[in-house]
Amino acid sequence: MSEGGPQADRTRVLLTGAAGYIGSHVRRALIAAGHEVIAIDTLLDSVHGFDPTVPEGVSRVDIRNPDALEPLLRGVDVVCHLAAAVPIPDLPDQGPGRWVPPRTAAERADVPEDGRTLIRPLDGRDIGALRAAGGVEPGGRVQTSAGRREDVGHGAGPCVRGPAEPVREPARGPMEMQRAAVYATHNDAGTAVLLAAMERAGVRRLVLASSVAVYGEGRYRAGRQGPFFPGLRRRPDLDRGLFDHRAPRTGDLLTWESLGEDAPLRPRSAYAASKVAQEHYALAWVASTGSAATVLRYHHVYGEAADSARPLRSAESGVVARFRAELLAGRSPKVFEDGGQVRDFVHVRDVAAATVAAVERRLAGFVPLNIASGQPLTLWEVASTMAKALDGPAPVVSGQYRITDIRHLVANPERARHALEFNARTGPGVGLAGYATAAVER
């Protein structure tokens, strides 16, 4: 990787996805930095709703239309490509759900007529089974029906037992694959058309918005063994509450480690697969044209939309938005598994700052960069921070799981520090609390 200094001159930037959640922040930051921005957006219904109003300063352009792109690319120094179809928000009380298997014959008798199976909270019977199986590790706590606290999981912190009634799980598995063609059409084909148009126009610099989702499951180690890049967890283990990965031969518990940019890309969702495809198209473009592409693998982005008067469905996606929605509705935020899942949450303003830095620096070749806060948290800690900020009910650990869910995913942002001189300014403690209370204050 070759690192260059920031460009001294004003840069002419074609920004795709400029009306989106991240794109709106990036557009504002680019203009504030003195750059000339040509802002375009397809304004997908799934993000902006039906018949959206085109924001001032943004042109409605579909990047899959080369005839519309080519005039816009004349005289452009760098394309900042953020346009993408994104997952539909996963918020409480929205749409039908599926259910994970029941544990007992009595629970199986309560399966609804539509064929969904029951989801149950983690309780004292689970803890006993976990202890008998040797699956309990110190760290998290679950409030049992007898009122005593028992340890379960890793680093989940104090939590209470889930409600007695079944809890519906969002139907993400089948619906995610139903949207695969949408992602391929917009993300993959759109990127291919854009790169071809850039080649014809002689534009040789690209900043591509990618995602930490391209990695799939994280990196692990067991003692002196490894590193391990495990696959899907086994359903029987998850049914028993054994959520952590274990070494395939010894059964030793695997400890998560941070990922570097050279880790294998193993997407777990159709959306993640489309982001991998975008990266591969960019790499092929760099190799065939001698151009440069800086790929920003954004971690779990949160924060208020740039324009609070324009609600964006993409701004509501992700677990942080779901926790806030539950708290604002006066409900305890529900945390899957044992709450010990580790992630890195980065504020949207920091993401915008990193993107501007990538525009301003001439990095040669194909350079993937992790854009993260560098301060990983468990999902239990995230939910607890937000609940305290709103003086709301404590989080509930449900024991609920999805077979394709990732246990731990944390990537190392050190390369971005060197290449872009980027350090996240908003720590997740302050940022998550501020995000939780912003809606109330507004």
C-alpha positions in Angstrom: 0.0 0.0 0.0 1.3 3.4 -1.0 0.3 6.3 1.2 0.1 9.8 -0.3 -0.5 13.2 1.2 -3.7 15.1 1.1 -4.5 17.0 -2.1 -3.9 20.7 -1.9 -6.3 21.7 -4.6 -10.1 21.7 -4.5 -11.3 18.4 -5.6 -14.3 17.8 -8.0 -16.2 14.8 -6.6 -19.0 12.8 -8.1 -20.9 11.5 -5.0 -23.3 8.6 -5.6 -26.0 7.8 -3.0 -25.8 11.5 -1.9 -29.3 11.6 -0.4 -28.9 8.5 1.7 -28.1 8.2 5.4 -24.3 8.1 5.1 -24.3 10.0 1.8 -26.0 13.0 3.3 -23.4 13.3 6.0 -20.6 12.8 3.5 -22.0 15.4 1.1 -22.2 18.0 4.0 -18.6 17.2 5.1 -17.2 17.4 1.6 -18.8 20.8 1.0 -17.5 22.0 4.4 -14.0 20.9 3.4 -14.2 23.1 0.3 -14.7 20.5 -2.4 -17.0 20.7 -5.4 -19.6 18.0 -5.1 -21.8 16.6 -7.9 -24.4 14.8 -5.9 -26.6 12.1 -7.4 -29.0 9.5 -6.0 -31.4 7.0 -7.5 -33.8 7.6 -4.5 -34.8 4.0 -4.1 -38.3 3.4 -2.6 -36.8 1.0 0.0 -34.7 3.8 1.4 -36.6 7.0 0.8 -40.2 5.8 0.6 -42.6 6.2 -2.4 -42.5 9.3 -4.5 -39.7 11.0 -2.5 -38.8 14.7 -2.7 -35.4 15.2 -4.3 -33.2 17.1 -1.8 -31.9 20.4 -2.9 -28.5 20.1 -4.6 -29.0 16.4 -5.5 -29.9 15.1 -9.0 -32.0 12.0 -9.4 -29.7 9.7 -11.5 -29.6 5.9 -11.7 -26.0 4.8 -11.9 -27.1 1.9 -14.1 -27.7 4.4 -16.9 -24.4 5.1 -18.7 -25.8 7.8 -20.8 -26.8 9.8 -17.7 -23.4 9.1 -16.0 -21.0 10.1 -18.8 -21.8 13.9 -18.9 -21.5 14.0 -15.1 -18.0 12.4 -15.1 -16.4 15.1 -17.2 -13.7 16.9 -15.3 -14.3 14.7 -12.1 -11.2 14.0 -10.0 -12.6 11.2 -7.9 -15.8 9.2 -7.6 -17.1 8.6 -4.1 -19.4 5.6 -4.6 -21.9 5.2 -1.7 -25.0 4.2 -3.7 -26.4 0.8 -2.8 -29.6 -1.1 -2.1 -29.5 -1.9 1.7 -31.3 -4.3 4.0 -34.9 -3.4 5.0 -34.9 -2.1 8.6 -35.4 -4.7 11.3 -37.5 -2.8 13.9 -40.0 -4.0 16.5 -43.5 -4.9 15.5 -42.9 -4.8 11.8 -44.2 -7.7 9.7 -44.5 -11.4 10.3 -41.7 -13.4 11.9 -40.3 -16.9 12.2 -39.6 -18.7 15.4 -36.8 -20.8 16.7 -37.5 -24.4 17.8 -39.3 -25.1 21.1 -37.5 -26.9 23.9 -40.1 -29.1 25.5 -43.0 -31.3 24.4 -45.3 -28.8 26.2 -43.9 -25.9 24.3 -44.1 -27.9 21.0 -47.8 -28.3 21.7 -48.2 -24.5 21.7 -46.8 -24.1 18.1 -49.1 -21.7 16.2 -51.3 -23.0 13.4 -49.2 -21.2 10.8 -46.3 -23.6 11.5 -44.0 -21.2 13.3 -42.2 -22.7 16.3 -41.8 -21.0 19.6 -39.1 -18.7 20.9 -38.3 -18.9 24.5 -36.2 -16.8 26.9 -33.1 -18.1 28.6 -34.1 -19.2 32.1 -32.9 -21.4 35.0 -33.5 -24.7 33.2 -31.2 -23.5 30.4 -28.5 -22.5 33.0 -28.7 -26.0 34.5 -28.3 -27.6 31.2 -25.4 -25.3 30.3 -23.6 -26.2 33.5 -24.2 -29.9 33.0 -22.8 -29.6 29.5 -19.8 -27.5 30.6 -20.9 -24.6 28.5 -21.2 -21.9 31.1 -18.4 -19.3 31.2 -18.0 -16.4 33.7 -19.0 -12.9 32.6 -22.7 -12.5 31.9 -25.6 -12.9 34.4 -29.2 -14.1 34.0 -31.9 -13.4 36.5 -33.6 -16.7 37.2 -37.2 -17.2 38.2 -36.1 -17.8 41.8 -34.6 -14.4 41.9 -30.9 -15.5 42.1 -28.3 -14.5 39.6 -26.2 -17.0 37.7 -23.3 -16.6 35.3 -23.8 -17.3 31.6 -21.9 -16.3 28.5 -18.9 -13.9 28.0 -18.8 -10.3 29.0 -22.5 -9.9 28.8 -22.8 -8.0 32.1 -25.8 -8.0 34.4 -29.1 -8.7 32.7 -32.6 -10.0 33.5 -34.5 -13.1 32.4 -36.7 -12.6 29.4 -40.5 -12.5 29.5 -42.5 -15.6 29.9 -44.4 -15.2 26.7 -42.9 -16.1 23.4 -40.9 -13.5 21.6 -41.1 -13.1 17.9 -37.9 -13.2 15.9 -37.6 -11.0 12.7 -37.7 -13.1 9.5 -34.4 -12.1 8.1 -33.2 -15.4 6.6 -35.6 -16.1 3.8 -36.4 -12.4 3.1 -32.7 -11.6 2.8 -32.3 -14.1 -0.1 -35.5 -12.8 -1.7 -33.7 -9.4 -2.0 -30.6 -10.9 -3.4 -31.6 -10.0 -7.0 -32.2 -6.4 -5.8 -28.8 -6.2 -4.3 -27.2 -7.7 -7.4 -29.1 -5.4 -9.7 -28.3 -2.2 -7.9 -25.0 -2.8 -6.1 -23.2 -5.2 -8.4 -24.5 -4.2 -11.9 -24.6 -0.5 -10.9 -21.0 -0.6 -9.8 -19.9 -2.4 -13.0 -21.7 0.3 -15.1 -20.1 3.1 -13.1 -16.6 1.7 -13.4 -17.0 1.2 -17.2 -18.2 4.8 -17.5 -15.3 6.0 -15.4 -12.8 4.2 -17.6 -14.3 5.8 -20.7 -14.2 9.3 -19.1 -10.6 8.8 -17.8 -11.5 9.1 -14.1 -8.9 7.1 -12.3 -9.7 7.4 -8.6 -12.5 5.7 -6.7 -13.6 5.7 -3.0 -16.0 2.8 -2.5 -18.2 2.4 0.5 -18.1 -1.2 1.6 -19.1 -3.0 4.9 -17.6 -5.0 7.7 -20.2 -7.6 6.7 -17.9 -8.8 3.9 -15.9 -10.7 6.5 -18.8 -12.8 7.8 -17.7 -14.4 11.0 -14.7 -13.0 12.8 -11.2 -14.3 13.6 -10.6 -16.6 16.6 -7.8 -18.4 18.5 -7.6 -21.2 21.0 -4.4 -21.0 23.1 -1.5 -21.4 20.7 -3.7 -22.8 18.0 -5.2 -21.0 15.1 -6.1 -18.6 13.9 -9.6 -20.0 13.2 -12.2 -18.7 10.9 -15.2 -20.8 11.9 -18.3 -21.5 9.9 -21.9 -21.7 11.0 -22.6 -22.8 14.6 -24.5 -26.0 15.1 -28.2 -25.8 15.9 -28.0 -28.4 18.7 -25.4 -26.3 20.4 -27.4 -23.1 20.0 -30.5 -24.9 21.3 -28.5 -25.7 24.5 -27.3 -22.1 24.9 -23.7 -22.9 23.7 -23.3 -19.7 21.7 -19.5 -19.4 21.5 -17.3 -21.1 18.9 -15.1 -24.0 19.9 -12.0 -25.5 18.3 -13.0 -28.3 16.0 -10.6 -31.0 17.4 -10.2 -30.2 21.1 -13.5 -28.4 21.8 -11.6 -25.6 23.5 -13.4 -22.3 23.7 -12.3 -19.9 20.9 -11.3 -16.3 21.8 -12.1 -13.6 19.3 -9.3 -11.5 17.8 -9.5 -8.3 15.7 -9.5 -8.7 11.9 -7.0 -7.1 9.5 -8.0 -6.1 6.0 -6.3 -9.2 4.6 -8.7 -11.6 6.4 -10.8 -13.8 4.1 -14.1 -12.4 2.8 -16.9 -14.9 3.7 -20.2 -13.1 3.5 -23.2 -14.4 5.4 -26.0 -12.5 3.7 -27.0 -11.5 0.2 -26.3 -7.9 1.0 -22.8 -8.8 2.2 -22.2 -10.9 -0.9 -23.1 -7.9 -3.0 -20.6 -5.7 -1.2 -17.9 -8.4 -1.8 -18.8 -8.3 -5.5 -18.5 -4.5 -5.5 -15.0 -4.8 -4.1 -14.0 -7.5 -6.6 -15.2 -5.3 -9.5 -13.2 -2.4 -8.1 -10.1 -4.6 -7.8 -10.5 -5.8 -11.4 -10.9 -2.2 -12.5 -7.7 -1.2 -10.7 -5.8 -4.1 -12.2 -6.9 -3.5 -15.8 -6.7 0.3 -15.9 -3.9 1.1 -13.4 -6.3 3.2 -11.4 -6.7 3.6 -7.6 -9.5 2.4 -5.4 -9.8 3.1 -1.6 -12.4 0.7 -0.2 -13.9 1.8 3.2 -15.3 -1.2 5.2 -17.6 0.7 7.4 -18.4 -1.0 10.7 -21.7 -0.8 12.5 -22.8 2.8 11.7 -25.2 4.7 14.0 -26.2 8.3 14.6 -28.9 10.7 13.6 -29.7 11.4 10.0 -28.1 14.6 8.5 -31.6 16.0 8.0 -33.9 14.9 10.7 -36.9 16.2 8.7 -36.2 13.6 6.0 -36.7 10.1 7.6 -34.7 7.5 5.9 -35.4 3.8 6.4 -31.7 2.9 6.0 -31.0 5.2 9.0 -33.3 2.9 11.0 -31.5 -0.3 10.2 -29.3 -2.3 12.6 -29.4 -3.4 16.2 -28.8 0.1 17.6 -31.8 1.5 15.9 -33.9 -1.4 17.1 -32.8 -0.9 20.7 -33.7 2.7 20.6 -37.1 2.0 19.0 -37.9 -0.5 21.8 -36.8 1.9 24.5 -38.8 4.8 23.0 -41.8 2.5 23.1 -41.3 2.0 26.8 -40.1 -1.6 26.4 -36.9 -3.4 27.4 -34.5 -3.8 24.5 -34.2 -7.5 23.7 -30.7 -8.8 23.2 -30.2 -12.1 21.3 -28.2 -15.0 22.6 -26.5 -14.2 25.9 -25.7 -10.6 25.1 -22.0 -11.3 24.8 -21.7 -10.7 21.1 -18.9 -8.2 20.4 -19.1 -5.5 17.7 -17.6 -2.2 16.9 -20.0 0.8 16.5 -18.8 3.9 14.7 -20.7 7.2 14.6 -21.9 8.4 11.2 -20.0 11.7 11.6 -16.8 9.8 12.0 -17.7 7.7 8.9 -18.1 10.9 7.0 -14.8 12.3 8.2 -13.0 9.1 7.1 -14.7 9.2 3.7 -13.5 12.8 3.2 -10.0 11.8 4.2 -10.1 9.1 1.6 -11.2 11.6 -1.0 -8.4 14.0 -0.1 -5.5 11.5 0.0 -3.9 9.8 -3.1 -3.6 6.2 -2.2 -2.2 4.1 -5.0 -3.7 0.7 -6.0 -6.4 -1.2 -4.3 -6.5 -0.3 -0.6 -9.2 -1.7 1.7 -9.5 0.0 5.1 -11.5 -0.8 8.2 -13.4 2.2 9.4 -14.2 1.6 13.1 -14.2 3.3 16.5 -11.5 0.9 17.8 -13.6 0.4 21.0 -15.6 -2.8 20.7 -18.6 -3.5 22.9 -20.9 -6.4 23.7 -24.5 -6.0 22.6 -25.4 -6.1 26.2 -23.2 -3.1 26.9 -24.8 -1.2 23.9 -28.3 -1.9 25.1 -27.4 -1.0 28.7 -25.8 2.3 27.7 -28.8 3.4 25.7 -31.3 2.3 28.4 -29.4 4.3 31.1 -29.3 7.3 28.9 -33.1 7.2 28.5 -33.7 6.1 32.1 -35.5 3.2 30.5 -36.1 -0.4 31.4 -33.1 -2.7 31.6 -32.3 -4.9 28.6 -33.6 -8.4 28.5 -31.4 -11.3 27.3 -33.8 -13.6 25.4 -31.6 -16.6 24.5 -33.0 -16.2 21.1 -30.8 -16.9 18.1 -30.6 -17.0 14.3 -28.5 -19.8 12.8 -26.7 -17.4 10.4 -25.9 -14.8 13.0 -22.3 -13.9 13.6 -20.9 -14.3 17.2 -18.1 -11.8 17.3 -16.9 -9.4 14.6 -14.3 -6.8 15.4 -11.8 -5.4 12.9 -8.6 -3.5 13.4 -8.6 0.1 12.3 -4.9 0.6 12.5 -4.3 0.7 8.7 -6.8 3.5 8.3 -5.0 5.5 11.1 -1.8 5.4 9.0 -3.3 5.7 5.5 -5.9 8.4 6.2 -4.7 9.8 9.6 -8.2 8.9 10.7 -9.2 8.4 14.3 -12.8 8.2 15.4 -13.6 11.2 17.6 -16.8 10.0 19.1 -16.4 7.1 21.5 -19.3 4.6 21.6 -20.2 5.4 25.2 -20.9 9.0 24.5 -22.2 8.5 21.0 -24.7 5.8 21.8 -26.1 7.7 24.7 -26.4 10.8 22.6 -28.1 8.8 19.8 -30.6 7.4 22.3 -31.6 10.7 23.7 -31.6 12.7 20.4 -35.0 11.6 19.3 -36.5 12.5 22.7 -34.9 16.0 22.6 -36.1 16.5 19.1 
